[in-house]
Amino acid sequence: MTVERRAARLLTQAIADYALDLSGLTVFTEAASGPYLHTPILAALAGAEKVYARTADSPYASGDEVRAATEAAASELEVGQRVQVLFDKTPTALAEADIVTNSGFVRPIDRPTVEQLKPTAVVPLMWETWEFRPEDMDLEACREHGILVLGTDEARAPLALYPYGGYVAMKLLFELGLEGYKTRVVVLGGGHAFGRSIWQHFSRLGMEVAWFADTEPEARSYAELPEFLAANADEYDALLVSEHRVSRRLIGPDGLVSASEIAGLNPALAIGVVSGNVDADELALSGLAYQPARIRPFGYMSYQPGDLGPRPVLELYAAGLKVGEAMARARLQGMSTGDATSYALEHSPAVMFPS
């Protein structure tokens, strides 16, 4: 009951912060576990007429477990009649949807999925457009069918997601068995995916931080990393990777430095991966301590704000739904995709794809 009461407060706050009003709209999203449990319920609490939430088995929970937990939470928060958990992207549910989120179990939003949608349906990306992965969504099919797709500005008030980066990194240090206080850290990664906020957070705490990124003027370049580690690795406690823009291999036999080389320089140097191109297999064989246990491929986050708790997930989801609300209302009023884009940019934290 304690967890649900806090979740209810966070949900109410997120809806109020964005003046989120989904009344009369149908949402197709996901049902998931952990901090994502309440995302379909947020849409229902914001007034959505119907919320279809697709789930499936995952390494975190079975689909049956997710459905039971979602239905119990929805019932407790008195929106059970408007939340329906599905195991498939049911054509009839897709055809009803005004807003389709690009959440995990909804992906990929491929051509067959797009062809089930009505022309006024919209897809708010629940993150910024630079994070777009072509395998997640067929943008060409969306354009052909008039389906408007926009991203969510993660730094536009009241959302401020980037400051969570420092806390994500601090929790990662704790999970590596390090104190945080007086810990000496090498950070790899630029402003996107929290590299800058991690550097700023650690610096404010008076920690010794060596920061490397090819996209940040204050940071050292990646080209300097091998020489720096050769001279200084034994003086540092951890190396954190948080890179989401530069796709080159950072740690691996074909990277800037290999895990085995790091182990040779300092076998006690712990490795934390928020995101970035890291050879997970080589790291596992290196003997180095590392977190998290599952290192995801480049373009995906291995450790993220949701690992702190539900608040950042619900804030981002509310912001994304606000983008969806603005787009959907504009399209249902007969606006063209161009006019609807302008409307959403003005009335929500929407962000366009780079031209």
C-alpha positions, 0 to 999 in steps of 0.5 A, a space after each residue: 500500500 505504501 508504494 501505491 500511495 506514493 505512486 498515486 501522488 507522483 502520478 497526480 503531480 505529473 498530470 498536474 505539472 503538464 495540465 495533461 488532459 486526454 479526455 475523449 482520446 484512446 491511447 495504445 501503449 505498453 504494460 511493463 514492470 518495475 518503474 514502468 508499471 504505472 505508465 498506462 495508468 497515468 494515461 487513464 488518470 489523465 482522462 483517456 477514454 481507453 488505454 490499451 497496454 501491450 505486454 509480453 514476457 521479458 527478462 524482468 517479468 512474465 507477461 502474466 505477472 505484468 498483466 496481474 500487477 497492472 490490473 491490480 494497480 489500475 483497480 486500486 487507483 479506480 481506472 481499471 475499467 479503462 485499462 486493458 492489457 493485451 498480449 498482441 498489437 490487436 488490429 482493432 485496438 490499433 485502429 481505435 488509437 489516437 495516440 500510440 507511444 513508442 514504448 518497448 512492447 509496442 515496438 517496432 512500429 513497423 509498416 504493418 502496424 502503421 497500416 492499422 492506424 487511422 490517418 489522424 493517429 499520432 506517435 509521440 516519441 517518449 524521448 528526444 529525436 536524436 535517440 531515434 533508432 530506425 529499427 524501432 519505427 518505420 518513419 517512411 511508412 508514417 509519412 506515407 500514411 500521414 501519421 505525425 511523429 514528434 519527439 519530447 524535449 527532455 529539458 523543457 520545463 517542467 521536465 528536467 531529465 538530465 539532472 538525474 544523470 548524476 544520481 544515476 551515476 552515483 547509484 552505479 558507483 554504490 552498486 560497484 561497492 564504491 563510496 562516492 565521497 572522495 571516489 576518483 572517476 574517469 567519465 567517458 561521454 558527452 552531454 547526451 545520455 548524461 555525460 555532462 551532467 555526471 561530470 557536473 554532479 561529481 565535480 560539485 561533490 568535490 570528486 576527482 573526475 577525468 572527463 573524456 568526450 569528443 563533443 564537449 569543449 571542457 572535456 579531453 578528447 578520446 584520443 588522449 584516453 589510452 595515454 592517460 590510462 597508461 599513466 594514471 589508471 592505478 590512481 582511479 577507482 572507477 571508469 564510467 561510460 555514458 556515451 550515446 552519440 559517438 558510436 566508435 568502440 570505447 572499450 574492447 579489443 578493437 576500441 580505444 582501450 580493451 578491458 584486458 588492458 585496463 585490468 593490466 593497468 589496474 585490476 581494481 578499476 571498476 567499470 560502470 556502463 550507462 550507455 556506449 559502445 562497450 564489448 560486453 563479452 570481453 568485459 565479462 572475461 576481463 576479471 574487472 568488476 562491472 555494473 550492470 550485469 547486462 550491457 546493452 548494445 550501442 544506442 540503448 541505455 544499460 542503466 537509466 533514470 528508471 533504475 532510481 525509481 518511478 519518478 523520472 519515468 512518470 515525468 518523461 511519460 507525462 511529457 511525452 503524452 502531452 506531446 501526443 495530446 497536442 498532436 492528436 487534438 490538432 489532427 482531430 480538428 482537421 489540421 494538416 501534419 505541418 500545422 499540427 506540428 506547429 501547434 504541438 511545438 507551441 503547446 507541448 514539449 514537442 521537438 522535431 526531427 533535424 532537417 
